[in-house]
């Protein structure tokens, strides 16, 4: 016998109320309700403390064997820059410190004020964060891989990309700057050229690969390197699989290239 259920008007309002409450709970973690601070021309978004699901399941298309499996990580609250560090922001550091300009600083394809700074080594990026700490009195540093990935996911769980599971160019809509080339961009795009993720962060996939704080040790034996640093997010030079949140690359800290940049983490005041 077929069973049917009828909702009374009272029951219907209960369902609506529960739905609204759930929606408010979800909104509490959205970009619209997260604290925003600005320092030295950089805007930072607060990523709330909580447990985040990171890594990639075995069945995720494009998964690399060296990626972390799906796991949960408890993170304290932190701020992360809304965009990759730009040439304009990096120029303040160069002017204030006399630090040597990075490779490609004079390259007209890559040096517009609102393009991400490239050609920076991990050491250069770390020096920038130390300068920010000194001039602001608030600790700044590069993000850990876990922080970066939690921020990149924008509140989503078990989705390959910062926007979900759609391919980066699905339905003719480009969601990132990546190879073989997003329309209109042969090299880096001005930061914020594509839609942000759920936390209001731009270019967490593509544009430039971003240095992280962590070391990485690929290989074994005599060829094992303990000095390499993690790079996340892929770049304009990357295929779609490298834009996934769980994907990572690594390079020696003195490495530099036209597709490598960074963004900054700011720690809350004690």
C-alpha positions as CSV (number, residue, x, y, z in Angstrom):
1,X,0.0,0.0,0.0
2,X,1.3,3.4,-0.9
3,X,2.0,5.6,2.1
4,X,1.5,9.4,1.8
5,X,2.3,12.2,4.2
6,X,0.5,15.5,4.4
7,X,1.9,18.6,6.0
8,X,-0.4,20.8,8.0
9,X,0.1,24.5,7.9
10,X,1.9,24.4,11.2
11,X,4.2,21.6,10.0
12,X,5.0,23.5,6.9
13,X,6.0,26.6,8.9
14,X,8.3,24.4,11.1
15,X,10.0,23.1,7.9
16,X,10.4,26.7,6.6
17,X,11.8,27.8,10.0
18,X,14.3,25.0,10.2
19,X,15.4,25.8,6.6
20,X,15.9,29.4,7.4
21,X,17.9,28.6,10.5
22,X,20.1,26.3,8.5
23,X,20.6,29.0,6.0
24,X,21.6,31.5,8.6
25,X,24.2,29.0,9.9
26,X,25.6,28.6,6.5
27,X,25.7,32.3,5.9
28,X,27.7,32.8,9.1
29,X,30.7,31.2,7.3
30,X,30.2,33.1,4.1
31,X,32.3,36.0,2.8
32,X,29.6,38.5,3.5
33,X,29.8,37.9,7.3
34,X,33.5,37.4,7.7
35,X,35.7,40.1,9.2
36,X,37.8,42.2,6.7
37,X,40.9,44.1,7.6
38,X,43.3,46.2,5.5
39,X,47.0,46.8,6.1
40,X,49.7,48.3,3.8
41,X,47.3,48.2,0.8
42,X,46.4,44.5,1.4
43,X,42.9,43.3,2.3
44,X,42.6,40.3,4.5
45,X,39.6,38.0,5.1
46,X,39.1,36.2,8.4
47,X,39.0,32.4,8.0
48,X,37.2,31.2,11.1
49,X,38.6,28.6,13.5
50,X,37.1,25.1,12.9
51,X,37.6,21.7,11.5
52,X,38.2,21.5,7.8
53,X,38.1,18.6,5.4
54,X,41.2,18.6,3.2
55,X,42.9,16.3,0.7
56,X,41.4,14.4,-2.1
57,X,39.5,11.1,-2.3
58,X,41.0,8.3,-4.4
59,X,38.3,8.7,-7.0
60,X,38.8,12.4,-7.6
61,X,39.6,12.9,-11.3
62,X,43.1,14.1,-11.9
63,X,44.4,13.2,-8.5
64,X,48.2,12.8,-8.0
65,X,49.6,9.9,-5.9
66,X,51.5,12.3,-3.6
67,X,48.3,14.2,-2.6
68,X,47.1,13.8,1.0
69,X,44.1,11.5,1.3
70,X,40.9,13.0,2.6
71,X,41.3,14.0,6.3
72,X,40.1,16.5,8.8
73,X,42.3,19.3,10.3
74,X,41.5,21.6,13.2
75,X,42.7,25.1,12.5
76,X,42.7,28.3,14.6
77,X,41.4,31.4,13.1
78,X,43.6,33.3,10.7
79,X,43.4,36.1,8.1
80,X,44.5,35.5,4.5
81,X,44.9,38.1,1.7
82,X,42.0,38.4,-0.6
83,X,44.3,38.4,-3.6
84,X,47.7,37.3,-4.5
85,X,50.4,39.9,-3.6
86,X,50.4,42.5,-6.4
87,X,53.3,44.4,-8.0
88,X,51.9,47.6,-6.4
89,X,52.0,46.0,-2.9
90,X,55.4,44.5,-3.5
91,X,56.7,47.9,-4.7
92,X,56.0,49.4,-1.2
93,X,58.3,46.8,0.3
94,X,61.1,47.5,-2.3
95,X,60.9,51.2,-1.7
96,X,60.9,50.9,2.1
97,X,63.7,48.4,2.3
98,X,65.9,48.7,-0.8
99,X,65.4,45.0,-1.4
100,X,66.5,43.7,-4.8
101,X,63.6,43.7,-7.4
102,X,62.6,40.3,-8.5
103,X,63.1,38.7,-11.9
104,X,60.6,40.0,-14.5
105,X,60.1,43.3,-12.6
106,X,60.7,45.1,-15.9
107,X,58.7,42.7,-18.1
108,X,55.7,44.6,-19.6
109,X,53.7,41.4,-19.8
110,X,53.9,40.8,-16.1
111,X,54.6,44.1,-14.2
112,X,51.3,46.1,-14.3
113,X,50.5,47.4,-10.7
114,X,47.4,45.1,-10.4
115,X,49.0,42.0,-11.7
116,X,50.4,39.5,-9.2
117,X,54.1,39.9,-8.5
118,X,56.1,37.0,-10.0
119,X,59.7,36.0,-10.2
120,X,59.9,35.9,-6.4
121,X,61.7,33.2,-4.5
122,X,60.3,31.6,-1.3
123,X,63.0,33.6,0.5
124,X,61.8,36.9,-1.2
125,X,58.2,36.1,-0.1
126,X,59.3,35.4,3.4
127,X,61.2,38.6,3.6
128,X,58.1,40.5,2.5
129,X,56.1,39.0,5.3
130,X,58.8,39.8,7.9
131,X,58.7,43.4,6.7
132,X,54.9,43.5,7.1
133,X,55.3,42.1,10.6
134,X,57.9,44.8,11.5
135,X,55.9,47.8,10.1
136,X,52.5,46.7,11.4
137,X,53.4,45.1,14.7
138,X,51.2,42.2,13.8
139,X,52.6,38.8,12.8
140,X,52.4,38.0,9.0
141,X,53.8,35.0,7.3
142,X,53.1,32.6,4.4
143,X,50.2,30.3,4.8
144,X,50.7,26.6,5.7
145,X,49.4,24.2,3.1
146,X,46.5,23.3,5.4
147,X,45.6,27.0,5.8
148,X,45.9,27.7,2.1
149,X,43.7,24.7,1.2
150,X,41.1,25.4,3.8
151,X,40.8,29.0,2.6
152,X,40.8,27.9,-1.1
153,X,37.8,25.6,-0.6
154,X,35.7,28.5,0.5
155,X,33.5,26.5,2.8
156,X,33.0,23.5,0.4
157,X,33.8,20.0,1.3
158,X,35.0,17.2,-1.0
159,X,34.8,19.4,-4.1
160,X,37.9,19.5,-6.3
161,X,37.9,23.2,-7.1
162,X,37.3,26.4,-5.1
163,X,34.0,26.8,-6.9
164,X,32.8,23.2,-6.8
165,X,33.1,20.3,-9.2
166,X,32.5,22.0,-12.6
167,X,35.5,22.1,-15.0
168,X,37.3,25.4,-15.0
169,X,35.8,26.3,-18.4
170,X,32.5,24.4,-18.2
171,X,29.6,25.9,-20.3
172,X,32.1,28.4,-21.8
173,X,32.5,30.2,-18.4
174,X,36.1,30.6,-17.4
175,X,36.5,30.3,-13.7
176,X,40.3,30.7,-13.6
177,X,43.3,31.8,-15.6
178,X,45.0,28.6,-16.8
179,X,46.6,26.8,-19.7
180,X,45.9,26.7,-22.7
181,X,44.8,30.2,-22.0
182,X,41.8,31.9,-20.6
183,X,40.3,34.4,-23.1
184,X,42.0,37.7,-23.0
185,X,45.0,36.6,-20.9
186,X,48.2,35.3,-22.3
187,X,50.1,35.7,-19.1
188,X,48.9,36.7,-15.6
189,X,45.6,38.4,-15.3
190,X,45.0,41.4,-13.0
191,X,44.0,40.0,-9.6
192,X,40.3,39.7,-9.1
193,X,39.5,39.1,-12.7
194,X,37.5,35.9,-12.0
195,X,34.7,35.3,-9.5
196,X,35.8,34.8,-5.8
197,X,35.2,31.6,-3.9
198,X,32.8,31.3,-1.0
199,X,35.1,33.2,1.4
200,X,35.5,36.1,-1.0
201,X,39.0,35.1,-2.1
202,X,40.2,35.6,-5.6
203,X,42.5,33.4,-7.8
204,X,42.8,30.5,-5.4
205,X,43.1,28.5,-8.7
206,X,45.3,29.5,-11.6
207,X,47.0,32.8,-12.4
208,X,50.1,32.2,-10.3
209,X,51.3,29.2,-8.2
210,X,51.6,30.4,-4.6
211,X,54.4,29.7,-2.1
212,X,53.4,28.1,1.2
213,X,55.3,27.9,4.5
214,X,55.7,24.1,4.5
215,X,58.7,22.0,3.4
216,X,58.2,19.1,1.1
217,X,60.3,16.0,0.7
218,X,59.7,14.2,-2.6
219,X,61.8,11.1,-3.5
220,X,63.9,8.8,-1.5
221,X,67.5,8.1,-0.7
222,X,70.2,10.3,-2.2
223,X,67.8,12.2,-4.3
224,X,65.5,13.1,-1.5
225,X,65.3,16.9,-0.9
226,X,64.2,18.3,2.5
227,X,64.5,21.9,1.5
228,X,61.7,22.1,-1.1
229,X,58.7,24.3,-0.4
230,X,55.1,23.8,-1.3
231,X,53.4,25.6,-4.1
232,X,49.6,25.6,-4.4
233,X,46.9,26.6,-6.8
234,X,48.5,26.1,-10.2
235,X,49.0,29.0,-12.6
236,X,48.3,30.4,-16.0
237,X,50.8,27.8,-17.2
238,X,48.9,24.9,-15.5
239,X,46.4,22.3,-16.8
240,X,43.1,22.0,-15.1
241,X,44.1,19.1,-12.8
242,X,46.7,21.4,-11.1
243,X,44.0,23.9,-10.2
244,X,42.4,21.5,-7.8
245,X,42.5,22.5,-4.1
246,X,44.4,19.3,-3.0
247,X,47.0,19.5,-5.8
248,X,50.4,20.8,-4.9
249,X,53.9,21.2,-6.4
250,X,57.2,21.8,-4.8
251,X,60.4,23.7,-5.6
252,X,63.7,24.7,-3.9
253,X,63.2,28.0,-1.9
254,X,65.6,29.8,-4.2
255,X,63.5,29.0,-7.3
256,X,62.0,31.8,-9.4
257,X,59.8,31.9,-12.4
258,X,57.2,34.0,-14.2
259,X,54.3,31.9,-12.9
260,X,55.3,31.8,-9.2
261,X,53.9,34.3,-6.7
262,X,52.4,34.3,-3.2
263,X,49.8,35.6,-0.8
264,X,50.1,36.5,2.8
265,X,48.5,35.3,6.1
266,X,48.0,37.7,9.0
267,X,47.5,36.2,12.5
268,X,44.8,37.6,14.8
269,X,46.0,39.6,17.8
270,X,46.5,37.5,20.9
